[in-house]
Amino acid sequence: MTATPKSPSSIKLASSAFTKGTKGNTTVYATPFEEFSIMRIAGAEQLQALNGPAIAIVTEGEVSITETGKDSTSPAKAGTVFFIGAGADVEFSAGGEVWAAFYDGDKNSQVGKQ
């Protein structure tokens, strides 16, 4: 471990709108690892299926999470952690903020990992 200070700009992650968020409320951040990226969902969103898994946490408010084509909706408050399996289209209601670490085999959907 080193204690060398770094400037904020040297550790800031590149970001862009997530191509699999159909409502434009998802931002994807490039990590320095090829194993996963990070996304932030702020508002109502529908995510097209990922080609890999995701682990997400509600960080603010409350959202409802529905797998497209299923009748059940799961309410999730701040602090709730959940798993999104590969191949699942998922809808999030407005009212909160969700962060997720994910892998998507579709490299075109991830910032800086093409």
N, C-alpha and C positions, 0 to 999 in steps of 0.2 A: 504494500500500500504506500502511496506517496501522498504528500501533503502539499503538492505544488498547486498554487491557486490558478484558476482558469477564468477567462473572461466569459460573461454570459453568452456572448455571440459565438464563442467557440464550442459551446455545448448545446446550442439551440438546434432542435431537430427540424429538418425540412418537412413541410406539410403541403397538402393539396386536398381538394374536394375528393371524396371517395367515389370512384366510378360505379360502385355497386350500391350506393345510397341513392334511391330514385327520387327523393324529395329535396336533396341538396343540403341536408342538415348534418352530414357526417364528414368529418375531416380525418384523413389518415396521416400519420406521422412516421417517417422513416427512422428506424433504429439502426445502430451500427452492427446489428446482428442479422443474418439471413434467415434465422429460424422463426422470427415473428416480427410483426409491425404492431402499432398501437392505433386505435381509432377512438374518436370522441363523437358521440351522438348527442346533439343538443336540440331537442324538439322532436316533433313527429317525424318518423322515418320508416321507410320500408327498405330492408336490405335484401338484395338478391343473394342467392345461395353462395356461400364461400366454398372453395375447394379445399377445405381444411377446418379445423376446430377453432373455437374462440372461448375465452373465459372473460366474463364481463362483470362489472360492479356498478351499481347505481350510486353515484356520488352526491347527487342533489335531488331533492323533490321525490316524486313518485311517478312511475311509468307503468303502463300495462304492456305486457309482452305477449304477442300472439304469433304462433307459427302459421304462416299462410296455409289455408286449406283446412285448418283445424278449428273446432268450435270453442276450445277452452282458451281463456285468457288468464294470464298470471299477473296479478298486481305486484309491484316490487318497489319498496321504499329505499331511501338512502341506506347504504350498508349491505343491501342484498347482493349476493354473488350468484351468478348462474352460468351454465354451460350452453353453448350453441354448437350443435353438431354439424359436421360437414354436410352440405347439401340441403340445409334448411333455409327457406325464405322466412324472414322474421320481420314483424311489424312492431314498432315502438310508438306509444302514444306520446303526445306532448305533455309537459309538466315536470320534466326532470332532465338530468344529465347522466349519461352512461359512458364509461370508458371501458375498452376491451383490448386485451392482447390477443392477437389472432395470427393464424397462418393461412394464406390463400395461395394455392398452387398456381393460380392465374397471375403470373408476374406482372401483367399489364395493370393490375388493380392496385399495385403498391408503389409508393413514392420511392424513387432511387434504387429500386431492386430489379430493374429490367435487365 
